[in-house]
Amino acid sequence: MTAEAIRSPDRPTHVRWTVLALACSSSWLLYFHRYAFALIKPELVEEWDLDTDTLGWLDFTFAAGYTFPQLPMGVLGDLAGARIVLPAMILAWSVGLALHAFAPSTAVLYAARGTLGVGQSGAFASLSRITKTWFRPAIRSKTQGLIGVFFGRAGGLSAYLLFGPVFVALLGDWRSAVYLLAGIGIAQSIIFFALFRNSPREHPGVNSTEAALIEGHNPQHELSGKEKPKKSTYRELFRRMSPRSILNLAALNLQSILSTIADNMYSNWIPLFLAQVYGFNTKQLWISALPLLGGAIGGVLGGWLNDYFIARTGNRRWTRTCVALTGKGLAAVTLLIALFTAWDNPYLFCGMLFFVKLFGDCSLTTSWSVVTDIGGKATASVFAFNNSVAGIGAMLAAPMYGVLVKYYDNDWTIMFKIACATYALCALSWLLVNCTIPILGDEPDGGG
């Protein structure tokens, strides 16, 4: 088949799948880089004699760096576009990761944690914008689940499976492995910038048929390639919000904070927990990946359940709520059972954490979907705001878990009890979230 036939207006091109691959690989790399620090912690305890208290404050530094720039980075993503913002962030967080290996002292390590956090702060806001622009509403929940949850969790999973047994084993030490990961990030930044465009109409490889296929019936896209919607400042967008939409956003923010508190234990503490409670060495820490595998599956499952039941019932609002509430509720119940029945067996306990994370991450896909439902033209800004507020949960959980474990003489059950309670509260908070209330009062609602 000739190139002309492939690009025929009657046959859609396939650039959207290249965009999907770029988005998925960026999400995978973000989590791989983020989760690497949890695997470095046992080495820092041995090399620098750090306790859980100090490690918790190092995680707080990352969380603060991740949280506070979220909103301006989200606005920048809406105004400047993901093509510029996302590669710049990948480059910045890769430099921050390299600093972890370079750090000659805890002071520089704090700077490395902050740089990594700032670098990753606006990434998912830009990825959310990409799903809004490049994929049809009918498959958007599945796409968001694939990009943000499955490949994100797969990145964390890959870190736990590959960092020690493969990278450290091949290169000889953890610092060389970190430098290699940073180099992969720099390469990803260059590739993304070269291949991506902010919209289908701007991409030279997209023909009119593919552009129309992507746009569907979304009135935001019923513009020619030369016409672009007027961009608003964040202040203008905020003035257009109604009290009803503000309260709805606050409910979404609440569940995000609670979910982040529970999830913090997977990203920051499970490897050290296994090392200190069960005496696991670096080669045995692969078991830390089991919960993240569950989370990856849960992300895809959550997206599929949302799209399936919306199509069957026509009720977007209660489908979103029921999927998320059920997922977080089952996570709370399963974690409680694990604490009472599986604590003495680390493999069984981590196996049950697989199901805890699977159930819990069904709601993460739902949360992303609600953002695109209500966000409209401000999707990246809304995502960034929600993520920045969710960062409060990370900022609370990071030092809290470390301080409490130390206070209770390395009794790690306290961490899981807190996570169980926050899962339950998060489930109930979903009763307050309504995905049919748009952020901007003059935009159509998100569905029935």
NORTA-V905299 format. One record per backbone hydrogen bond with DSSP energy under -1.0 kcal/mol. NH is the residue of the N-H (numbers start at 0). CO is the residue of the C=O. E is the energy in kcal/mol with one decimal. If there is no record, write none. Layout:
NH:CO:E  NH:CO:E
//
This chain:
5:1:-2.0  6:2:-2.0  7:4:-1.1  10:7:-1.9  16:13:-1.2  18:14:-2.2  19:15:-2.2  20:16:-2.1  21:17:-2.3  22:18:-2.6  23:19:-2.8  24:20:-2.4  25:21:-1.8  26:22:-2.2  27:23:-2.5  28:24:-2.4  29:25:-2.3  30:26:-1.9  31:27:-2.2  32:28:-2.7  33:29:-2.2  34:30:-2.9  39:35:-1.1  40:36:-1.6  43:39:-2.1  44:40:-2.5  45:41:-1.7  46:42:-3.1  47:43:-2.4  54:50:-2.2  55:51:-2.2  56:52:-1.7  57:53:-2.0  58:54:-2.0  59:55:-1.9  60:56:-1.9  61:57:-1.6  62:58:-2.6  63:59:-2.9  64:60:-2.3  65:61:-2.2  66:62:-2.2  67:63:-2.0  69:66:-1.5  72:68:-2.4  73:69:-2.5  74:70:-2.5  75:71:-2.4  76:72:-2.1  77:73:-1.8  78:74:-2.3  79:75:-3.4  84:80:-1.9  85:81:-1.7  87:83:-1.5  88:84:-2.0  89:85:-2.5  90:86:-2.3  91:87:-2.1  92:88:-2.9  93:89:-1.8  94:90:-1.8  95:91:-2.0  96:92:-2.2  97:93:-2.2  98:94:-1.7  99:96:-1.1  101:97:-1.7  102:98:-2.3  108:104:-1.8  109:105:-2.4  110:106:-1.6  111:107:-2.4  112:108:-2.3  113:109:-2.2  114:110:-2.4  115:111:-2.4  116:112:-2.0  117:113:-2.6  118:114:-2.5  119:115:-1.7  122:119:-1.1  125:121:-1.7  126:122:-2.1  127:123:-2.2  128:124:-1.8  129:125:-2.0  130:126:-2.0  131:127:-1.7  132:128:-1.9  133:129:-3.0  138:135:-1.2  142:138:-2.4  143:139:-3.0  144:140:-2.5  145:141:-2.3  146:142:-2.9  147:143:-2.3  149:144:-3.4  150:145:-2.4  152:148:-3.3  153:149:-2.5  154:150:-1.6  155:151:-1.8  156:152:-2.9  157:153:-2.7  158:154:-2.0  159:155:-2.1  160:156:-2.0  161:157:-3.2  162:158:-1.9  165:161:-1.8  166:161:-2.3  167:162:-2.8  168:163:-1.3  169:165:-2.5  170:166:-2.6  171:167:-2.4  176:172:-1.4  177:173:-2.0  178:174:-2.2  179:175:-2.0  180:176:-2.1  181:177:-2.2  182:178:-2.0  183:179:-1.9  184:180:-1.8  185:181:-1.9  186:182:-1.9  187:183:-2.1  188:184:-2.0  189:185:-1.7  190:186:-2.3  191:187:-2.6  192:188:-1.9  193:189:-1.8  194:190:-1.9  195:191:-2.2  205:202:-1.4  210:206:-2.2  211:207:-2.3  212:208:-2.2  213:209:-2.5  214:210:-2.4  215:211:-2.2  217:214:-2.4  220:217:-1.9  222:220:-2.3  236:232:-2.0  237:233:-2.4  238:234:-1.9  239:235:-1.0  240:237:-1.3  245:241:-2.2  246:242:-2.3  247:243:-1.9  248:244:-2.2  249:245:-2.1  250:246:-1.9  251:247:-2.0  252:248:-2.5  253:249:-2.2  254:250:-1.9  255:251:-1.6  256:252:-2.3  257:253:-2.2  258:254:-2.4  259:255:-2.2  260:256:-1.9  261:257:-1.7  262:258:-2.5  263:259:-1.5  264:261:-1.1  265:262:-1.3  266:262:-1.4  267:263:-1.9  268:264:-1.6  269:264:-1.5  272:268:-2.7  273:269:-2.5  274:270:-2.1  275:271:-2.6  276:272:-2.6  277:273:-1.3  279:273:-1.8  286:283:-1.5  287:284:-1.9  288:285:-2.2  289:286:-1.5  292:288:-2.1  293:289:-2.0  294:290:-2.2  295:291:-2.4  296:292:-2.2  297:293:-2.7  298:294:-2.2  299:295:-1.5  300:296:-2.8  301:297:-2.9  302:298:-1.8  303:299:-2.5  304:300:-2.9  305:301:-2.2  306:302:-2.3  307:303:-2.9  308:304:-2.4  309:305:-2.0  310:306:-2.0  311:307:-2.0  312:308:-2.6  313:309:-2.4  318:314:-1.4  319:315:-2.3  320:316:-1.8  321:317:-2.6  322:318:-2.4  323:319:-2.0  324:320:-2.9  325:321:-2.4  326:322:-2.0  327:323:-2.5  328:324:-2.4  329:325:-2.5  330:326:-1.9  331:327:-2.0  332:328:-2.1  333:329:-2.6  334:330:-2.2  335:331:-1.9  336:332:-2.1  337:333:-2.3  338:334:-2.0  339:335:-1.3  340:336:-1.7  341:337:-2.4  344:341:-1.6  348:344:-2.8  349:345:-2.4  350:346:-1.8  351:347:-2.0  352:348:-1.9  353:349:-1.3  355:351:-2.0  356:352:-2.6  357:353:-2.0  358:354:-2.6  359:355:-2.4  360:356:-2.4  361:358:-1.1  362:359:-1.0  364:360:-1.4  365:361:-1.2  366:362:-2.4  367:363:-2.0  368:364:-2.3  369:365:-2.4  370:366:-1.8  371:367:-1.8  372:368:-2.2  373:369:-2.5  374:370:-2.2  377:374:-2.0  378:375:-1.4  381:377:-3.0  382:378:-2.9  383:379:-2.5  384:380:-2.5  385:381:-2.7  386:382:-2.8  387:383:-2.5  388:384:-2.3  389:385:-2.5  390:386:-1.4  391:388:-1.7  392:389:-1.3  393:389:-1.1  394:390:-2.8  395:391:-2.1  396:392:-2.9  397:393:-2.5  399:395:-1.6  400:396:-2.8  401:397:-1.3  402:398:-3.2  403:399:-2.7  404:400:-2.3  405:401:-1.7  406:402:-2.6  407:403:-2.5  408:405:-1.5  409:404:-2.6  411:409:-1.1  413:410:-1.2  415:411:-1.0  416:412:-2.2  417:413:-2.0  418:414:-2.1  419:415:-2.2  420:416:-2.0  421:417:-2.3  422:418:-2.2  423:419:-1.8  424:420:-2.2  425:421:-2.4  426:422:-2.1  427:423:-1.7  428:424:-1.9  430:427:-1.6  431:428:-1.7  436:433:-1.3  438:373:-3.0  440:239:-1.9  442:439:-1.8
//
